[in-house]
């Protein structure tokens, strides 16, 4: 499996001290886990979800197929909406 391309927020991560890249193209660490924890509990943090993928399904049986292969509840979703899930 090849590594993903780097996050579009990579420059922002590096400016905040992010170092290295993991398999998802995100910084491997920011150098000081204790300082990261203190910053997140005292203020706010950015969660980079750019490593997630998007699956678009169509056809008359798309909901039944998605229901069969995912752990999330997909029936009842309106067109263009989405849900976090894991494909099995």
C-alpha positions as CSV (number, residue, x, y, z in Angstrom):
1,X,0.0,0.0,0.0
2,X,1.4,3.4,-1.0
3,X,1.4,6.4,1.2
4,X,-1.3,9.0,0.6
5,X,-0.4,12.4,-0.7
6,X,0.2,15.0,2.0
7,X,-2.7,16.8,3.6
8,X,-3.6,20.1,2.0
9,X,-3.1,21.6,5.5
10,X,0.5,20.3,5.7
11,X,1.9,23.9,5.7
12,X,-0.4,24.8,8.6
13,X,0.6,21.6,10.5
14,X,4.3,22.3,9.9
15,X,3.9,25.9,11.1
16,X,2.5,24.5,14.3
17,X,5.5,22.2,14.7
18,X,4.3,19.1,13.0
19,X,7.1,16.7,12.0
20,X,7.3,13.8,9.6
21,X,4.3,12.2,7.8
22,X,2.3,9.1,8.7
23,X,0.7,6.7,6.2
24,X,-2.3,9.1,6.0
25,X,-0.2,12.0,4.9
26,X,-0.6,13.7,8.3
27,X,2.2,14.9,10.7
28,X,3.5,12.0,12.7
29,X,3.9,14.2,15.8
30,X,4.2,17.8,17.0
31,X,7.2,17.1,19.3
32,X,5.7,17.4,22.8
33,X,2.6,15.3,23.6
34,X,2.2,17.0,27.0
35,X,2.2,20.5,25.5
36,X,-0.3,19.3,22.9
37,X,-2.6,17.9,25.6
38,X,-2.4,21.2,27.6
39,X,-3.2,23.3,24.5
40,X,-6.2,21.2,23.6
41,X,-7.6,21.1,27.1
42,X,-7.1,24.9,27.6
43,X,-8.2,26.0,24.2
44,X,-9.1,24.4,20.9
45,X,-7.6,22.1,18.3
46,X,-7.8,21.5,14.6
47,X,-8.8,18.0,13.5
48,X,-7.6,17.3,9.9
49,X,-10.0,14.9,8.3
50,X,-8.5,15.2,4.8
51,X,-7.2,11.6,5.0
52,X,-10.8,10.3,4.9
53,X,-12.3,9.1,1.7
54,X,-15.6,9.8,0.0
55,X,-17.7,7.1,-1.5
56,X,-20.5,8.0,-3.8
57,X,-23.1,5.3,-4.7
58,X,-25.8,5.4,-7.3
59,X,-28.3,3.0,-8.9
60,X,-31.6,1.5,-7.8
61,X,-30.0,-0.8,-5.1
62,X,-27.3,1.6,-3.8
63,X,-28.8,1.8,-0.3
64,X,-29.0,-2.0,0.1
65,X,-25.5,-2.4,-1.1
66,X,-24.1,0.3,1.2
67,X,-26.2,-1.2,4.1
68,X,-24.7,-4.6,3.4
69,X,-21.1,-3.5,3.4
70,X,-21.0,-0.7,6.1
71,X,-21.3,-0.5,9.8
72,X,-23.3,2.7,9.7
73,X,-27.0,3.4,9.2
74,X,-27.3,4.5,5.6
75,X,-31.0,3.9,4.9
76,X,-32.9,7.1,5.3
77,X,-30.0,9.3,4.1
78,X,-31.2,12.0,1.7
79,X,-29.5,12.5,-1.7
80,X,-26.2,14.3,-1.2
81,X,-26.0,13.7,2.5
82,X,-23.5,11.5,4.2
83,X,-22.7,9.5,7.3
84,X,-19.5,8.3,9.0
85,X,-19.1,4.6,8.7
86,X,-16.6,1.7,8.3
87,X,-16.8,-0.5,5.2
88,X,-16.4,-4.1,6.0
